[in-house]
């Protein structure tokens, strides 16, 4: 039971880091990617700048973490059947 929870946590963290990677990459290429034309949202701007600062490490850590935890989860599930 504990092993399943740790696998789910690793999957969640991997997905979260991949989302940060994607948003950071989009904001890095186009700083106005998250902004609307006629409105200003400070929280969205801060989230975009946070993601733009750490997008590369998030991708380097998040993508392999997600893939490894997904593969181990699939192997574990196959062994249980």
PASEBA-1860 file (N, C-alpha, C; in nm, 3 decimals):
! residues 81
1> XXXXXXXX> 0.082/-0.120/0.000/0.000/0.000/0.000/0.087/0.127/0.000 ~ 0.189/0.129/0.084/0.276/0.245/0.093/0.350/0.265/-0.040 ~ 0.387/0.157/-0.104/0.460/0.165/-0.229/0.376/0.231/-0.339 ~ 0.247/0.204/-0.340/0.158/0.267/-0.438/0.147/0.417/-0.416 ~ 0.140/0.457/-0.289/0.130/0.599/-0.258/0.256/0.673/-0.300 ~ 0.372/0.615/-0.274/0.496/0.681/-0.313/0.507/0.690/-0.465 ~ 0.456/0.590/-0.536/0.454/0.597/-0.682/0.362/0.705/-0.733 ~ 0.248/0.722/-0.668/0.154/0.826/-0.707/0.212/0.965/-0.680
9> XXXXXXXX> 0.282/0.979/-0.570/0.345/1.108/-0.537/0.452/1.141/-0.640 ~ 0.532/1.043/-0.679/0.636/1.066/-0.780/0.573/1.104/-0.915 ~ 0.464/1.038/-0.951/0.394/1.075/-1.075/0.342/1.218/-1.069 ~ 0.281/1.254/-0.956/0.227/1.389/-0.941/0.337/1.494/-0.948 ~ 0.447/1.471/-0.879/0.557/1.567/-0.882/0.615/1.577/-1.022 ~ 0.627/1.463/-1.091/0.677/1.465/-1.229/0.587/1.545/-1.321 ~ 0.457/1.527/-1.308/0.362/1.602/-1.390/0.368/1.751/-1.358 ~ 0.378/1.784/-1.230/0.387/1.924/-1.189/0.513/1.989/-1.246
17> XXXXXXXX> 0.624/1.920/-1.241/0.748/1.975/-1.297/0.741/1.987/-1.449 ~ 0.673/1.895/-1.514/0.656/1.905/-1.659/0.569/2.025/-1.696 ~ 0.466/2.052/-1.616/0.382/2.171/-1.640/0.464/2.298/-1.621 ~ 0.546/2.302/-1.515/0.632/2.419/-1.493/0.730/2.434/-1.609 ~ 0.781/2.323/-1.658/0.872/2.326/-1.774/0.802/2.384/-1.896 ~ 0.681/2.339/-1.923/0.608/2.388/-2.040/0.572/2.535/-2.030 ~ 0.524/2.577/-1.915/0.487/2.718/-1.896/0.611/2.805/-1.902 ~ 0.718/2.761/-1.837/0.842/2.838/-1.838/0.901/2.853/-1.976
25> XXXXXXXX> 0.896/2.746/-2.053/0.946/2.752/-2.191/0.862/2.846/-2.276 ~ 0.732/2.841/-2.258/0.643/2.930/-2.335/0.667/3.076/-2.297 ~ 0.683/3.104/-2.168/0.705/3.242/-2.124/0.845/3.289/-2.164 ~ 0.941/3.199/-2.164/1.077/3.235/-2.205/1.081/3.276/-2.352 ~ 1.007/3.204/-2.436/1.004/3.236/-2.579/0.919/3.358/-2.609 ~ 0.806/3.372/-2.540/0.715/3.484/-2.562/0.669/3.536/-2.426 ~ 0.729/3.644/-2.374/0.695/3.692/-2.239/0.548/3.727/-2.221 ~ 0.475/3.754/-2.324/0.334/3.787/-2.312/0.242/3.668/-2.336
33> XXXXXXXX> 0.296/3.547/-2.330/0.218/3.428/-2.364/0.100/3.406/-2.271 ~ 0.114/3.437/-2.144/0.007/3.413/-2.048/-0.083/3.534/-2.026 ~ -0.047/3.646/-2.083/-0.120/3.770/-2.057/-0.231/3.792/-2.160 ~ -0.341/3.846/-2.112/-0.448/3.888/-2.201/-0.420/4.031/-2.245 ~ -0.483/4.069/-2.351/-0.455/4.200/-2.409/-0.505/4.314/-2.321 ~ -0.624/4.302/-2.262/-0.684/4.415/-2.190/-0.688/4.397/-2.039 ~ -0.617/4.300/-1.985/-0.620/4.281/-1.841/-0.480/4.253/-1.788 ~ -0.465/4.268/-1.657/-0.337/4.246/-1.592/-0.362/4.164/-1.467
41> XXXXXXXX> -0.290/4.056/-1.452/-0.306/3.970/-1.337/-0.168/3.948/-1.276 ~ -0.145/4.001/-1.156/-0.014/3.993/-1.092/0.023/3.850/-1.057 ~ -0.075/3.769/-1.015/-0.045/3.631/-0.979/-0.001/3.551/-1.101 ~ -0.067/3.572/-1.213/-0.030/3.502/-1.335/0.108/3.546/-1.383 ~ 0.137/3.675/-1.370/0.268/3.726/-1.409/0.378/3.667/-1.320 ~ 0.353/3.660/-1.191/0.452/3.603/-1.100/0.471/3.455/-1.123 ~ 0.364/3.382/-1.150/0.376/3.240/-1.181/0.457/3.221/-1.308 ~ 0.430/3.302/-1.409/0.505/3.293/-1.534/0.652/3.324/-1.516
49> XXXXXXXX> 0.684/3.425/-1.436/0.825/3.458/-1.413/0.894/3.351/-1.329 ~ 0.821/3.290/-1.234/0.877/3.180/-1.156/0.910/3.062/-1.248 ~ 0.816/3.028/-1.335/0.837/2.916/-1.426/0.950/2.946/-1.525 ~ 0.961/3.072/-1.568/1.066/3.110/-1.662/1.204/3.099/-1.598 ~ 1.211/3.119/-1.466/1.339/3.108/-1.397/1.385/2.964/-1.380 ~ 1.292/2.871/-1.362/1.334/2.734/-1.330/1.289/2.632/-1.434 ~ 1.255/2.672/-1.555/1.200/2.579/-1.651/1.299/2.470/-1.691 ~ 1.426/2.503/-1.706/1.523/2.402/-1.750/1.547/2.296/-1.642
57> XXXXXXXX> 1.576/2.333/-1.516/1.591/2.228/-1.414/1.463/2.147/-1.392 ~ 1.348/2.214/-1.404/1.221/2.142/-1.387/1.204/2.038/-1.496 ~ 1.242/2.069/-1.617/1.233/1.973/-1.726/1.334/1.860/-1.712 ~ 1.455/1.895/-1.669/1.560/1.795/-1.653/1.523/1.695/-1.544 ~ 1.459/1.742/-1.439/1.420/1.653/-1.329/1.283/1.591/-1.355 ~ 1.188/1.669/-1.403/1.050/1.625/-1.413/1.022/1.519/-1.517 ~ 1.079/1.532/-1.634/1.051/1.437/-1.742/1.103/1.297/-1.707 ~ 1.232/1.282/-1.665/1.275/1.147/-1.627/1.202/1.092/-1.504
65> XXXXXXXX> 1.172/1.179/-1.407/1.100/1.134/-1.288/0.963/1.079/-1.326 ~ 0.892/1.149/-1.412/0.762/1.103/-1.458/0.772/0.971/-1.534 ~ 0.867/0.964/-1.627/0.880/0.843/-1.707/0.920/0.722/-1.623 ~ 1.016/0.740/-1.533/1.060/0.629/-1.448/0.948/0.583/-1.356 ~ 0.878/0.676/-1.294/0.770/0.637/-1.203/0.653/0.574/-1.280 ~ 0.628/0.620/-1.401/0.523/0.559/-1.483/0.560/0.416/-1.523 ~ 0.684/0.397/-1.564/0.729/0.263/-1.604/0.728/0.168/-1.484 ~ 0.777/0.212/-1.369/0.776/0.125/-1.252/0.634/0.094/-1.208
73> XXXXXXXX> 0.545/0.190/-1.220/0.405/0.166/-1.185/0.342/0.062/-1.278 ~ 0.370/0.074/-1.406/0.317/-0.023/-1.502/0.375/-0.162/-1.480 ~ 0.504/-0.171/-1.448/0.567/-0.300/-1.420/0.507/-0.361/-1.294 ~ 0.490/-0.280/-1.190/0.432/-0.329/-1.065/0.288/-0.378/-1.087 ~ 0.212/-0.305/-1.167/0.075/-0.343/-1.194/0.070/-0.473/-1.276 ~ 0.162/-0.488/-1.367/0.166/-0.610/-1.447/0.204/-0.731/-1.363 ~ 0.293/-0.713/-1.267/0.333/-0.823/-1.179/0.220/-0.866/-1.087 ~ 0.135/-0.772/-1.051/0.022/-0.805/-0.962/-0.085/-0.887/-1.033
81> X> -0.094/-0.875/-1.165/-0.196/-0.950/-1.240/-0.157/-1.091/-1.264
END
